[in-house]
Structure formats: structure tokens, C-alpha cells
Amino acid sequence: MKATVSIGGVIHPSLQRTLSRVHKSVGSLVSKYKALGAITLTGAVAGVAALGAVTAKSVGQAIELQKEMSNVATLLDGDVHKRVGELQKDVLDLSDTTSVFTSDLTNGLYETISAFGDNEETIKRVGIAAKAAKAGNATTIESIRLLSAVTKGYGDTSAAAMEKAADMSFQIVKLGQTTFPDLAASMGRVVPMAAAMHIKLEELSGAYATLTGVTGGAAEVSTQLRAVIQGFVKPSKEMAAAIKQSGYKSGQAMLQTLGLHKSLLLLKKGCRGNALALTSLFGSVESGTAILA
């Protein structure tokens, strides 16, 4: 096996861990069967054969890891060889601690560097995304796409912001009726506008958790919420008058002070509690559907 996987007579670092484990396991297995006596020789042979099959699979995975890390290398600058070695070790360690396959993690690593560049928080970001993916029944790459859309939209791409986005996303999936992949494909259309209008991530997440499965899937809810926010961004004559009557100069000032939910409640109060009159201020079917829900 060493002859097969060695490169230039030196065992490649990515396989060293596998080989060390195999050596330890085989030694332990042989000692065990020696202690039990010759009568268990058939069992020993069968055990070693089974271990060999597992080992062959492990070696295959290690070789595949090399191919995947080669893809990651295309995104790196500087001392690429050194950085690839560091990232590869980090991926193996992360795989051990999260029980996520290295192939899933390297795909996530590629997407992370593509989205944020490579820096000291790269592996931390991948770890956050991998854990969120397990909780959200998704792949790491799907998790990264969702979290990058949220954090970029809100202008904070730090690992701490990413962890917060992961927590919020999991709550949407838990309390609403959607998935990480569906959110990743649609939430990015709303986040930039929500952030610009000072709607906090917690409230936006609450809206998704409330509406998904009630007024439609994540894509439909995104369209509806975008229409609601647009009503504050470019208000109709009636809407502008209602906002001023509520004591605010603009829709943005209203949202910044009260948030989305309380703004809608105050506008509804101005309509004497008539929900249908409230929806008419926004002037679209999509916004009306979300507001009534």
C-alpha cells in the first residue's frame, strides 16, 4: 500500500493519518488473535481482510481529497503549497470533530474562499456552515450560499455574524416550513433591501418563519416581503400620507424606529383597525398577502 500511495518515495501528508491508523489497528487486531489462540486463525484472516477493504476505501478518499484541494488551490495567492497543506489539515481535523465527510467540507471550503476570500477565519466559517448544514439537513456548500447571502447583505461577513446568521436560519427552518437550499435560492433578493431600510435580521427571520408554509414557499415569501418593504421605500400618495400622519418623515425613518411589525400595527391603527384598508396602502397583491398573514 505504501508503494501505491507514495509520491517520490515519501508518503503524502494527506495519507499519513490513514496509514498510522491502519498500522495501529492491524497491530491491535493481530495481538488480539494471538492471545485467543490458533483456533481463531480463520477469524483473524477475515478480520484483517475486512480491515483491508476499509483501508482501501480510506486511501481512495484521501486521493480524492487531493483532487478537491487542488481545486481550492486555484483560488489562493501567495505561498499556495504551504496554505493548501494548512487548510487540508484543518479540513481533516474538522471532519473528525463534526463527522462530516471531507468531500462535503472541501466543497464548502471552495465556496467559502470564493465568497469571502481566504483569511484567518476561513476554516471557522466552514465549521459554522458545516454545523448549520447538519442541523438544516443540507450540504455545507448550500449552507455557505445562504449564510454568505445574509452576511453580505447586512454588510458584516465576520465569523461572528455568520454564526448569528446560521442561528437565525436554523430557527426559520425549525419554526417555518422551508429548507436551507430554498432559503439560499431566494432570501438574497430581500436581504439587501431589508438591511438598507434598517430591518433587523431577527425580524426578517421572524417574518420568514411566520410566512413560509402559510403564504407559500421561501421564493413566494421573498417576493411578498420585498413588495411590503418596497411600499415603505417608494410609498404611494396614500401610504406617504399615512406615514406622516403616524408621526414619521419617511418609511425608512418609521422602520428604523419601530421595525416592520410595529410599523404595520401603527399603520393599521391609522386605518381604524381595518386590515384590508391597510393592504390598499401598499397597492400590490403580493404585499397584501404577507400583511394579512
C-alpha positions in Angstrom: 0.0 0.0 0.0 2.8 2.4 0.8 4.3 1.7 -2.6 1.0 2.6 -4.2 0.3 5.9 -2.5 3.8 7.2 -2.0 5.0 10.1 -4.1 8.7 10.2 -4.9 9.3 7.7 -2.1 7.6 9.8 0.6 4.2 9.2 2.0 1.9 12.1 1.1 0.8 14.1 4.2 -2.9 13.6 3.4 -2.4 9.8 3.7 -0.1 9.7 6.7 -3.0 9.8 9.2 -4.8 7.0 7.4 -1.7 4.8 7.3 -0.9 5.5 11.0 -4.4 4.4 12.0 -4.2 1.3 9.8 -0.8 0.3 11.3 -2.2 0.7 14.8 -5.5 -1.2 14.0 -3.7 -4.1 12.4 -1.2 -4.4 15.2 -4.0 -4.4 17.7 -6.0 -7.0 15.8 -3.1 -9.3 15.4 -2.2 -9.1 19.1 -5.9 -9.9 20.0 -6.0 -13.0 17.9 -2.6 -14.2 19.1 -3.9 -14.0 22.6 -7.0 -16.0 21.7 -5.0 -18.8 20.1 -4.7 -20.6 16.8 -8.3 -21.7 16.8 -9.3 -18.2 15.8 -7.0 -18.0 12.9 -9.9 -18.0 10.4 -11.5 -15.2 12.3 -8.2 -13.2 12.2 -7.8 -13.6 8.5 -11.4 -12.5 8.0 -10.9 -9.5 10.3 -7.7 -8.4 8.5 -9.5 -8.8 5.1 -12.4 -6.6 6.3 -9.9 -4.0 7.6 -8.1 -4.1 4.2 -11.4 -3.3 2.4 -12.0 -0.3 4.7 -8.4 0.8 4.3 -8.7 0.7 0.5 -11.7 2.9 0.8 -9.9 5.3 3.1 -7.0 5.6 0.7 -9.4 6.3 -2.2 -11.0 9.1 -0.1 -7.5 10.5 0.7 -6.6 10.6 -3.0 -10.0 12.2 -3.8 -9.2 14.8 -1.1 -6.0 15.7 -3.0 -8.0 16.4 -6.2 -10.5 18.6 -4.3 -7.7 20.6 -2.6 -6.2 21.2 -6.0 -9.4 23.0 -6.9 -9.2 25.1 -3.7 -5.6 25.9 -4.6 -6.7 27.8 -7.7 -8.3 30.4 -5.5 -5.3 31.1 -3.3 -2.5 33.6 -3.6 1.0 33.7 -2.1 2.6 30.5 -0.9 -0.1 28.3 -2.2 1.6 25.0 -1.4 2.0 25.9 2.3 -1.5 27.2 2.6 -3.0 24.2 0.9 -1.2 22.0 3.5 -2.6 24.1 6.4 -6.1 24.1 5.0 -6.0 20.3 4.3 -5.0 19.6 7.9 -7.8 21.8 9.1 -10.3 20.0 6.9 -9.2 16.6 8.3 -9.5 17.9 11.9 -12.9 19.5 11.2 -14.1 16.2 9.6 -13.1 14.4 12.8 -14.9 16.8 15.1 -18.1 17.2 13.0 -18.4 13.8 11.5 -18.9 15.5 8.1 -17.2 13.9 5.0 -14.1 15.7 3.8 -15.7 15.9 0.3 -18.5 18.0 1.7 -16.2 20.2 3.7 -13.8 20.8 0.7 -16.7 21.9 -1.4 -17.7 24.2 1.4 -14.1 25.4 1.7 -14.0 26.3 -2.0 -17.3 28.1 -1.8 -16.2 30.0 1.4 -13.0 31.2 -0.2 -14.8 32.1 -3.4 -17.4 34.1 -1.4 -15.2 35.8 1.3 -11.6 35.3 0.2 -9.0 33.4 2.3 -8.1 34.7 5.8 -7.6 33.6 9.4 -11.4 32.9 9.7 -11.7 30.7 6.7 -11.9 27.3 8.5 -14.0 28.8 11.3 -16.5 29.9 8.7 -16.5 26.4 7.1 -17.1 24.9 10.5 -20.0 27.1 11.3 -21.6 26.3 7.9 -21.0 22.6 8.3 -22.7 22.5 11.7 -25.6 24.6 10.4 -25.9 22.3 7.4 -26.2 19.3 9.6 -29.0 21.0 11.6 -30.7 22.2 8.5 -30.4 18.9 6.6 -28.3 20.5 3.8 -24.8 20.3 2.4 -22.0 22.6 3.6 -22.0 24.4 0.2 -25.7 25.1 0.4 -25.2 26.4 3.9 -22.4 28.7 2.8 -24.5 30.1 0.0 -27.3 31.0 2.4 -25.0 32.5 5.0 -22.9 34.5 2.6 -26.1 36.0 1.1 -27.3 37.1 4.5 -24.0 38.4 5.9 -23.0 40.2 2.7 -26.5 41.8 2.5 -26.1 43.1 6.1 -22.5 44.3 5.5 -20.8 42.1 8.1 -19.1 39.0 6.9 -17.2 38.1 10.1 -17.4 34.6 11.6 -19.5 36.0 14.5 -22.0 37.5 12.0 -22.0 34.2 10.1 -22.8 32.3 13.3 -25.7 34.6 14.1 -27.0 34.2 10.5 -26.7 30.4 11.0 -28.7 30.5 14.2 -31.4 32.7 12.6 -31.6 30.4 9.5 -32.0 27.3 11.7 -34.8 29.0 13.5 -36.6 29.8 10.2 -36.3 26.1 9.2 -37.4 24.9 12.6 -40.4 27.3 13.1 -41.4 27.8 9.4 -41.8 25.4 6.6 -38.7 25.6 4.3 -35.2 24.4 3.8 -31.7 25.8 3.7 -31.4 25.3 -0.1 -34.8 27.1 -0.7 -33.7 30.0 1.6 -30.3 30.2 -0.2 -32.0 30.5 -3.5 -34.4 33.3 -2.6 -33.5 35.1 0.6 -30.7 37.1 -1.1 -33.4 39.0 -3.1 -34.8 40.6 0.1 -31.8 41.0 2.5 -30.1 44.0 0.8 -33.4 46.0 0.8 -34.2 44.9 4.4 -30.8 46.0 5.6 -31.0 49.3 3.8 -34.3 50.0 5.5 -32.9 49.1 8.9 -35.0 45.9 9.3 -33.0 43.7 11.7 -32.1 40.2 10.8 -34.0 38.8 13.7 -37.2 40.4 12.5 -36.7 39.4 8.9 -36.0 35.9 10.0 -39.2 36.0 12.1 -41.2 37.1 9.0 -39.8 34.1 7.1 -40.6 31.7 10.0 -44.1 33.1 10.2 -44.9 33.1 6.5 -43.2 30.1 4.9 -45.7 27.3 4.6 -48.6 29.8 5.2 -48.4 32.2 2.2 -46.1 30.0 0.1 -42.5 28.6 -0.1 -39.4 30.7 0.5 -39.5 32.0 -3.1 -43.1 33.3 -2.8 -42.4 34.7 0.7 -39.4 36.6 -0.6 -41.5 38.2 -3.3 -44.2 39.1 -0.8 -41.7 40.6 1.7 -39.9 42.5 -1.0 -43.2 44.1 -2.0 -44.0 45.1 1.6 -40.6 46.8 2.1 -40.9 48.4 -1.4 -44.2 50.0 -0.1 -42.1 51.9 2.5 -39.2 52.6 0.1 -41.4 54.2 -2.6 -44.7 54.9 -0.9 -47.9 55.7 -2.8 -49.6 59.0 -2.1 -51.9 57.3 0.4 -49.0 55.5 2.1 -46.9 58.6 2.4 -49.8 60.4 4.0 -50.4 57.5 6.4 -46.7 57.5 7.4 -46.7 61.3 8.1 -50.0 61.0 10.0 -48.3 58.4 12.2 -45.6 60.9 13.0 -42.7 59.9 10.8 -41.0 61.8 7.9 -40.4 58.7 5.8 -40.9 55.0 5.6 -37.3 54.4 6.3 -37.5 56.5 9.5 -40.5 54.6 10.6 -38.9 51.2 10.0 -35.7 52.2 11.7 -37.6 53.4 14.8 -40.3 50.8 15.1 -39.3 47.8 13.0 -41.5 46.1 10.4 -44.1 44.5 12.6 -44.8 47.6 14.8 -44.9 49.8 11.8 -47.6 47.7 10.2 -49.6 47.7 13.5 -49.3 51.5 13.7 -50.5 51.9 10.1 -53.3 49.5 10.8 -54.3 51.6 13.8 -54.4 54.7 11.4 -56.8 52.7 9.2 -59.1 52.2 12.2 -58.1 48.6 12.5 -59.2 47.7 9.0 -56.6 45.2 7.6 -58.0 45.4 4.1 -57.6 49.2 4.2 -54.0 48.7 5.3 -53.2 46.4 2.4 -54.6 49.0 0.0 -51.9 51.4 1.1 -49.2 49.1 -0.4 -51.0 48.6 -3.7 -50.0 45.1 -4.6 -51.4 41.6 -4.2 -48.1 40.2 -3.0 -47.6 42.7 -0.2 -51.3 42.3 0.8 -50.9 38.5 1.2 -48.0 38.9 3.6 -49.5 41.8 5.6 -52.8 39.9 6.2 -50.9 36.8 7.4 
